[in-house]
Amino acid sequence: MAPAGAIMEASREVEIALRDLLRKSGVDERVIARVGIQGLTRSVAEKGLLPRTIAVLQSLIKLRNLAAHGPDQLEPWQAYEFMSLADLVLAEARQQEAAADRVFSPDRPAG
């Protein structure tokens, strides 16, 4: 797969994870549906979610934009870098979702 294609595919995975995280934190579905990765990152930052990876998300946005608008300028190492950084974001998102599920689980005994 070409570097740009790999970046775009990994970017979709990150967007899905950000949408799921925002949905679980109570953000209105209409807001989530109409924004791209930049808007999702902004919403995640405003909600205080994924604090360790906001800077990583901003780096991903730059590489994703290069993949979308200048795919011939990408080198294979940039796709590998993107995927590694995306894995960090996805891991933190999964941890945060799991923590939220434990806190808000309907099966959890009251206080």
C-alpha positions in Angstrom: 0.0 0.0 0.0 1.2 3.5 -0.8 2.2 5.7 2.2 -0.7 8.0 1.7 -3.2 5.2 1.6 -1.8 3.7 4.8 -2.1 7.0 6.5 -5.6 7.6 5.4 -6.7 4.2 6.5 -5.1 4.6 9.9 -6.6 8.1 10.2 -10.1 6.6 9.7 -9.4 4.3 12.7 -8.3 7.2 14.8 -11.4 9.2 13.8 -13.7 6.3 14.7 -12.0 5.9 18.1 -12.3 9.7 18.8 -16.0 9.7 17.8 -16.7 6.7 20.1 -14.9 8.4 23.0 -16.8 11.6 22.5 -20.1 9.8 22.2 -19.4 8.0 25.5 -18.5 11.2 27.2 -21.9 12.7 26.3 -21.1 14.9 23.3 -24.1 15.4 21.0 -24.1 13.1 18.0 -24.9 16.0 15.6 -21.7 17.7 16.7 -19.6 14.5 16.4 -21.0 13.7 12.9 -20.2 17.0 11.3 -16.5 17.4 12.2 -13.3 15.8 10.9 -10.2 14.9 12.8 -9.3 18.5 13.6 -12.7 19.2 15.1 -12.7 15.9 16.9 -9.2 16.6 18.4 -10.4 20.0 19.5 -13.5 18.5 21.2 -11.4 15.8 22.9 -9.0 18.5 24.2 -11.9 20.7 25.4 -13.4 17.7 27.3 -10.0 16.9 28.9 -9.9 13.5 27.2 -6.6 11.9 26.1 -4.4 14.5 27.8 -1.2 12.5 27.1 -1.8 12.3 23.4 -3.3 15.7 22.3 0.1 16.7 20.9 0.4 13.4 19.1 -3.0 13.9 17.6 -1.9 17.3 16.3 1.1 15.6 14.6 -1.2 13.1 13.1 -3.4 15.8 11.6 -0.3 17.3 9.9 0.7 14.0 8.4 -2.9 13.2 7.4 -3.3 16.5 5.6 -0.1 15.9 3.7 -1.4 12.5 2.7 -4.7 14.0 1.5 -3.2 17.0 -0.3 0.3 16.0 -1.2 0.5 12.3 -1.3 3.5 12.2 -3.7 5.6 14.1 -1.1 5.3 11.2 1.5 8.0 8.7 2.3 7.3 5.2 3.6 8.9 6.1 6.9 6.2 8.7 7.4 3.5 6.1 7.1 5.2 4.0 9.7 5.5 6.9 12.0 1.9 7.8 11.5 0.8 4.2 12.3 3.0 4.1 15.4 1.6 7.4 16.7 -2.0 6.3 15.8 -1.4 3.2 17.9 -0.5 5.3 20.9 -3.7 7.3 20.5 -5.9 4.2 20.0 -4.4 2.6 23.1 -5.1 5.6 25.3 -8.6 5.9 23.8 -9.3 2.2 24.7 -8.0 2.7 28.2 -10.1 5.8 28.7 -13.2 4.1 27.3 -12.6 1.1 29.6 -12.3 3.4 32.6 -15.5 5.2 31.6 -17.3 1.9 31.2 -16.3 0.8 34.7 -17.5 4.1 36.2 -20.8 4.3 34.3 -21.6 0.6 34.2 -25.3 0.0 35.0 -24.2 -3.3 36.7 -22.0 -1.5 39.1 -23.3 -1.5 42.7 -24.3 1.9 44.0 -21.9 3.7 46.3 
